[in-house]
């Protein structure tokens, strides 16, 4: 619409339209309408050029002033300048408005919509086996036991022979143990750590050896790979009463003072005498669950590491962490632990 206001239309026989207020109002309303519909800086710049540019509307009107009578030129120039200043003011406001909208748009793109539900993040937690293992370690540490570890791949000497388990013993059958070759296997208990420590250090000793062990068993109460924590105490004048007192203290601290503990005579090649320890399971019923084996260190085991059994005595024990976790958390099937079912683990 601005382009329609050429020189012929704003010039009359009696004077100039731009000097008349109603014509200026029509012109400015037309310009305002055009600027109001501008959506971006490119459109604004094109419109600015068409109005105020070298070949724009205002420039063309200034060029045609010379065609007016001399007495009308000053008044027309003043009216044209007023229009120019008003247009510049409108353009300045439009630039400011577009910049504000652009800033708001960018801020909106980067903003967080608080009405959208937040991302759900689940927090990790320790596995039941890890929790029970750490609790056991803390209990034994409070009783003066030191934590030591050893390799999971052992040779037959440390896993069997040094522990008074000769080659003909059933535990060394290829069908009962995971062998790597004739002399190496996955350890069946953490007892080899005890042999290594008795070879490396002089008594007195009081150690525990937590870790993973391997056996060819798999049912509701046995796993082919599971965790043990074994202990050894070597000193002078140690008796089976020390063993019994230590184990009862640990079990009742871990599982509760009301737990019933039962000691049964048993046979292990590396202890003499030997006992198995049972715990009432599940709570409130009359069942029993065997959780560990123990006994006084066999004299031959002491001789194998260069200790005089007439001078040194000791006790040893080994307990399955999964069995303890079953008792502590009332789990009926040991196979739940390695399945890593979130539905099961979230229960605890």
C-alpha positions in Angstrom: 0.0 0.0 0.0 2.9 2.3 0.6 4.0 2.2 -3.0 0.6 3.7 -4.1 1.4 7.0 -2.5 3.4 8.4 -5.4 4.0 12.1 -6.1 0.9 12.5 -8.3 -1.3 11.2 -5.5 0.1 13.4 -2.8 0.1 16.6 -4.9 -3.0 18.6 -5.6 -3.7 21.8 -7.4 -4.3 23.5 -4.1 -1.5 21.9 -2.1 0.2 18.7 -1.0 -1.6 15.8 0.7 1.3 15.1 3.1 0.7 18.5 4.6 -2.8 17.5 5.5 -3.2 15.4 8.7 -5.7 13.0 7.3 -3.4 12.0 4.4 -0.5 11.5 6.8 -2.6 9.4 9.1 -3.7 7.1 6.1 0.0 6.8 5.1 1.2 5.9 8.6 -1.6 3.5 9.2 -0.6 1.7 6.0 3.0 1.5 7.1 2.0 0.3 10.6 -0.2 -2.5 9.1 2.7 -3.6 6.9 5.2 -3.7 9.8 2.7 -5.4 12.1 2.7 -8.5 9.8 6.4 -8.8 9.6 7.6 -12.0 11.3 11.4 -11.9 10.9 14.4 -9.6 10.4 14.7 -10.4 6.7 11.2 -9.1 6.0 11.8 -6.1 8.2 15.0 -5.3 6.3 13.3 -5.5 2.9 10.5 -3.3 4.1 12.9 -0.7 5.5 14.8 -0.6 2.2 11.5 -0.1 0.3 10.6 2.8 2.5 13.8 4.5 3.6 16.3 3.1 1.2 18.1 5.0 -1.7 15.3 4.0 -4.0 12.6 3.8 -1.4 9.4 5.8 -1.0 10.7 8.6 1.1 13.8 9.2 -1.0 11.6 9.4 -4.2 9.4 12.0 -2.6 12.3 14.2 -1.6 13.5 14.0 -5.3 10.2 15.2 -6.6 10.1 18.2 -4.2 11.6 20.3 -7.0 8.5 19.8 -9.1 6.4 21.7 -6.4 6.1 25.4 -6.4 8.8 27.1 -4.3 6.4 28.3 -1.7 5.2 24.8 -1.0 8.5 23.0 -0.9 9.5 24.0 2.7 6.2 23.0 4.1 6.2 19.7 2.1 9.8 18.9 3.2 8.9 19.4 6.8 5.9 17.2 6.5 8.0 14.5 4.7 10.7 14.7 7.4 8.1 14.2 10.1 6.8 11.1 8.3 10.4 9.8 7.9 11.1 10.2 11.7 7.9 8.6 12.6 8.6 5.6 10.3 12.1 5.3 11.8 10.6 5.3 15.3 8.2 2.5 14.3 11.0 0.5 12.7 13.1 0.9 15.9 10.2 -0.5 18.0 9.7 -3.3 15.6 13.4 -4.3 15.7 13.2 -4.3 19.5 10.0 -6.4 19.4 11.6 -9.0 17.1 14.7 -9.2 19.2 12.6 -9.9 22.3 10.6 -12.6 20.6 13.9 -14.2 19.3 15.3 -14.2 22.8 12.2 -15.7 24.2 12.1 -18.3 21.5 15.7 -19.3 22.2 15.1 -19.4 25.9 12.0 -21.6 25.4 14.1 -24.0 23.3 16.6 -24.3 26.1 14.1 -24.3 29.0 12.9 -27.3 30.9 9.2 -28.0 30.7 8.3 -28.5 34.4 5.0 -29.9 33.4 6.7 -33.0 31.8 7.2 -35.9 34.3 10.8 -36.2 35.3 13.1 -39.0 34.2 12.9 -42.0 36.5 16.3 -43.1 37.7 16.5 -46.3 39.7 19.2 -46.3 42.4 21.6 -49.2 42.5 22.2 -51.2 45.6 24.4 -54.0 46.8 23.5 -57.6 45.9 22.4 -59.7 48.9 25.5 -61.8 48.6 27.8 -58.7 48.8 25.8 -57.3 51.7 26.1 -60.6 53.7 29.8 -61.0 52.8 30.6 -57.4 54.0 28.6 -57.9 57.2 30.5 -61.2 57.9 33.9 -59.5 57.3 33.0 -56.7 59.6 32.0 -59.1 62.4 35.3 -61.1 62.0 37.3 -57.9 61.9 35.8 -56.9 65.2 37.1 -60.2 66.6 40.6 -59.6 65.4 40.6 -61.6 62.2 42.5 -60.3 59.2 41.2 -60.6 55.6 43.5 -62.3 53.1 42.8 -63.5 49.6 44.2 -66.0 47.1 43.9 -67.2 43.5 40.7 -68.9 42.3 42.8 -71.1 39.9 44.8 -73.4 42.2 47.2 -76.3 41.8 46.3 -79.7 43.3 48.9 -79.4 46.1 47.4 -76.3 47.8 43.8 -77.4 47.1 44.2 -81.0 48.2 47.5 -82.5 49.1 48.6 -79.9 51.7 45.2 -80.2 53.2 45.7 -83.9 53.9 43.5 -84.9 50.9 45.4 -87.7 49.1 45.1 -88.5 45.4 42.7 -91.4 46.1 40.2 -89.2 47.9 36.7 -88.9 46.2 36.9 -85.1 46.3 39.7 -85.3 43.7 37.5 -87.2 41.2 37.4 -85.5 37.7 33.6 -85.7 37.8 33.4 -83.8 41.1 35.8 -80.9 40.4 36.4 -78.4 37.6 39.9 -79.3 36.3 41.8 -77.1 33.9 44.6 -79.6 33.4 46.1 -82.5 35.5 47.6 -80.1 38.1 45.3 -77.1 38.0 41.7 -76.6 38.9 39.1 -74.1 40.0 39.5 -74.1 43.8 36.8 -76.1 45.6 37.2 -74.0 48.8 39.3 -71.0 50.0 41.3 -73.3 52.3 44.4 -73.0 50.0 44.7 -69.4 51.2 45.2 -70.8 54.7 48.1 -73.1 53.6 49.7 -70.2 51.8 49.5 -67.9 54.8 50.9 -70.6 57.2 53.8 -71.0 54.8 54.4 -67.3 54.6 53.9 -66.2 58.2 54.8 -67.6 61.6 52.0 -68.0 64.1 50.0 -66.8 65.9 47.6 -66.3 63.0 44.0 -65.2 62.9 42.7 -64.8 59.3 39.6 -65.1 57.2 39.6 -65.7 53.4 36.4 -64.7 51.5 36.0 -65.5 47.9 34.3 -67.5 45.1 34.7 -71.3 44.9 33.5 -74.0 42.5 31.9 -77.4 42.8 29.8 -79.6 40.5 26.6 -79.3 42.4 23.3 -77.6 41.4 20.0 -77.9 43.2 17.8 -75.9 45.6 20.6 -75.7 48.2 23.8 -76.0 46.1 25.4 -74.0 43.3 28.4 -74.8 41.0 29.9 -71.4 41.8 29.3 -69.8 45.1 30.9 -67.7 47.8 32.7 -68.9 50.9 34.3 -67.2 53.9 36.8 -69.4 55.6 38.7 -68.8 58.8 41.8 -70.0 60.6 43.2 -69.4 64.0 46.7 -70.8 65.0 48.1 -70.3 68.5 49.1 -72.1 71.6 46.5 -73.8 73.8 43.6 -73.3 71.3 40.7 -75.8 71.9 37.5 -76.7 70.3 35.7 -74.5 72.9 37.3 -71.5 71.2 36.0 -72.7 67.9 32.5 -73.2 69.3 32.5 -69.8 71.0 33.7 -68.0 67.9 31.1 -69.5 65.6 28.2 -69.0 67.9 29.2 -65.4 68.4 29.4 -64.8 64.6 26.1 -66.6 63.8 24.1 -64.9 66.5 25.5 -61.5 65.6 24.7 -62.0 62.0 21.3 -63.9 62.2 20.0 -62.9 65.6 20.4 -64.0 69.2 17.3 -66.2 69.1 18.8 -68.5 66.4 19.4 -72.1 67.4 22.8 -73.6 66.5 23.5 -77.3 66.3 27.0 -78.9 66.2 27.2 -82.3 64.6 30.3 -84.7 64.4 31.5 -85.0 60.8 34.6 -86.0 58.8 36.9 -83.6 57.0 40.4 -84.7 56.0 42.0 -81.4 57.1 40.5 -81.2 60.6 40.3 -83.6 63.6 37.9 -83.6 65.3 35.5 -82.2 62.8 32.0 -80.8 63.2 29.3 -79.4 60.9 27.1 -76.5 62.1 23.4 -76.3 61.4 21.0 -73.4 61.9 17.2 -73.7 62.4 15.6 -72.9 59.1 13.2 -71.5 58.2 12.4 -69.3 61.2 9.5 -70.6 63.2 9.8 -74.2 61.9 11.6 -77.2 63.0 13.9 -77.6 59.9 17.7 -77.4 60.0 20.1 -76.1 57.3 23.8 -76.9 57.3 25.8 -73.8 56.7 29.4 -74.5 57.6 32.0 -77.1 58.3 34.7 -76.7 60.9 37.1 -78.4 63.3 40.5 -78.4 64.8 43.4 -78.2 62.3 44.6 -81.7 61.5 48.2 -82.3 62.9 49.3 -83.5 59.4 48.2 -80.2 57.9 50.4 -78.4 60.5 53.3 -80.6 59.6 52.8 -79.9 55.9 53.5 -76.2 56.5 56.4 -76.8 58.9 54.6 -76.3 62.2 55.0 -78.6 65.2 51.5 -79.9 66.2 52.8 -80.4 69.8 53.5 -76.7 70.1 50.8 -75.2 67.9 47.1 -75.8 67.6 44.3 -74.1 65.8 40.8 -74.3 64.4 39.5 -73.7 60.9 36.0 -73.2 59.5 34.3 -72.5 56.2 30.8 -71.2 55.6 28.7 -70.6 52.5 27.6 -67.0 52.1 24.5 -68.0 50.1 23.4 -70.3 52.9 23.7 -67.4 55.3 21.8 -65.1 53.0 19.0 -67.7 52.7 18.7 -67.7 56.5 19.0 -64.0 56.9 16.4 -63.1 54.3 14.3 -66.2 54.3 15.0 -67.3 50.8 13.8 -70.8 49.9 15.9 -71.5 46.8 19.6 -70.8 46.6 19.4 -70.6 42.8 17.6 -67.2 43.1 20.9 -65.5 43.9 22.7 -66.0 40.5 19.6 -65.5 38.4 19.8 -61.7 38.9 16.1 -61.3 38.6 15.3 -57.6 39.4 11.9 -58.7 40.7 13.6 -60.9 43.2 16.4 -58.4 44.1 14.0 -55.5 44.6 12.3 -57.4 47.4 15.4 -56.7 49.5 
